[in-house]
Each structure stands twice: as C-alpha cells, then as structure tokens.
Amino acid sequence: MTTRVQVILDEAERESFRQRARAEGLSLSAWLRKAGRDRLSARSATALGGVRALREFFASCDVREKGREPDWREHLEVIEASRKRGSAGT
C-alpha cells in the first residue's frame, strides 16, 4: 500500500531538489524517498544496540586511540593557563 505525503517547500528549494534529482536520473519524488531512506540507514548504522554493542564500541576505541586521556584536573590547568595568557585576538 502506498500513501501520498505533501511536503511544503519554497520555490528555490524545490528547484534545487529537482535539479539534483534530475542529475541522478530520478524523479523528485524518488529522490526525496531515497534521501529519507539514506537518513534512516545512516542513523541506524550509528546507533548502539545494547550493552554488548556499547562494550564492543569502547573496545574498538581503545584499539584505535593511543596515549591516555588527561584527567579533569589537567583539563582545568590548561583552561586556566589559557585564561591567564588572554585572548589571541581572533
């Protein structure tokens, strides 16, 4: 079963979307559906599902990252030293 959905766009946005869709060989509707699916799959790819997945994620971070994370006291010292030096004028 299919359902029609109305999307409110201003003219410039509609034209930009339409041109991109045409460049990809798609209708505007097909391009919008693809964009929506892409967003859904990107979100689910980054979601962590449960304790096991979370442990695996942190284990992969430990393998990838080298060195040690400074403790909070060290962060505060860096912040305070920066304050004492003043603004860089940027």
C-alpha positions as CSV (number, residue, x, y, z in Angstrom):
1,M,0.0,0.0,0.0
2,T,1.3,3.5,-0.8
3,T,0.4,6.8,0.8
4,R,0.7,10.3,-0.6
5,V,2.6,12.8,1.6
6,Q,2.6,16.5,1.0
7,V,5.9,18.3,1.6
8,I,6.0,22.1,1.8
9,L,9.0,23.7,0.0
10,D,9.8,27.1,-1.2
11,E,10.4,27.5,-4.9
12,A,14.2,27.8,-4.7
13,E,14.4,24.7,-2.5
14,R,12.1,22.8,-4.8
15,E,14.1,23.7,-7.8
16,S,17.4,22.8,-6.2
17,F,16.0,19.4,-5.2
18,R,14.5,18.8,-8.6
19,Q,17.8,19.6,-10.4
20,R,19.7,17.3,-8.1
21,A,17.1,14.5,-8.7
22,R,17.4,15.0,-12.5
23,A,21.2,14.8,-12.3
24,E,20.9,11.5,-10.5
25,G,18.3,10.3,-13.1
26,L,15.4,10.3,-10.6
27,S,12.1,12.0,-10.3
28,L,11.7,14.5,-7.5
29,S,9.6,12.0,-5.5
30,A,12.0,9.1,-6.0
31,W,14.9,11.4,-4.9
32,L,13.1,12.5,-1.8
33,R,12.3,8.9,-0.9
34,K,15.9,7.9,-1.4
35,A,17.1,10.9,0.7
36,G,14.7,9.8,3.5
37,R,15.9,6.1,3.3
38,D,19.5,7.2,3.4
39,R,18.9,9.3,6.5
40,L,17.2,6.3,8.2
41,S,20.0,3.9,7.3
42,A,22.7,6.3,8.4
43,R,21.0,6.8,11.8
44,S,20.6,3.0,12.4
45,A,24.2,2.4,11.4
46,T,25.5,4.7,14.1
47,A,23.0,3.6,16.8
48,L,24.4,1.3,19.6
49,G,22.1,-1.5,20.4
50,G,22.6,-2.7,23.9
51,V,25.3,-3.3,26.4
52,R,27.3,-5.7,24.3
53,A,27.4,-3.3,21.3
54,L,28.5,-0.5,23.7
55,R,31.3,-2.6,25.1
56,E,32.4,-3.5,21.5
57,F,32.4,0.1,20.6
58,F,34.6,1.2,23.5
59,A,36.9,-1.7,22.9
60,S,37.4,-0.6,19.3
61,C,38.1,2.9,20.5
62,D,40.8,1.6,22.9
63,V,42.4,-0.2,20.0
64,R,42.2,2.8,17.7
65,E,43.2,5.6,20.1
66,K,46.8,5.8,21.5
67,G,48.0,7.5,24.6
68,R,45.9,8.3,27.6
69,E,43.0,10.7,28.3
70,P,44.1,13.6,30.6
71,D,42.2,13.6,33.9
72,W,39.9,16.5,34.7
73,R,42.5,18.3,36.8
74,E,44.8,18.5,33.8
75,H,42.0,19.9,31.6
76,L,41.3,22.6,34.2
77,E,45.0,23.6,34.3
78,V,45.1,24.0,30.5
79,I,41.9,26.1,30.7
80,E,43.4,28.3,33.5
81,A,46.7,28.7,31.7
82,S,44.8,29.9,28.6
83,R,42.8,32.4,30.6
84,K,46.0,33.8,32.1
85,R,47.5,34.3,28.6
86,G,44.4,36.2,27.5
87,S,42.7,36.4,24.2
88,A,44.7,35.7,21.0
89,G,42.8,38.5,19.3
90,T,40.9,36.2,16.9
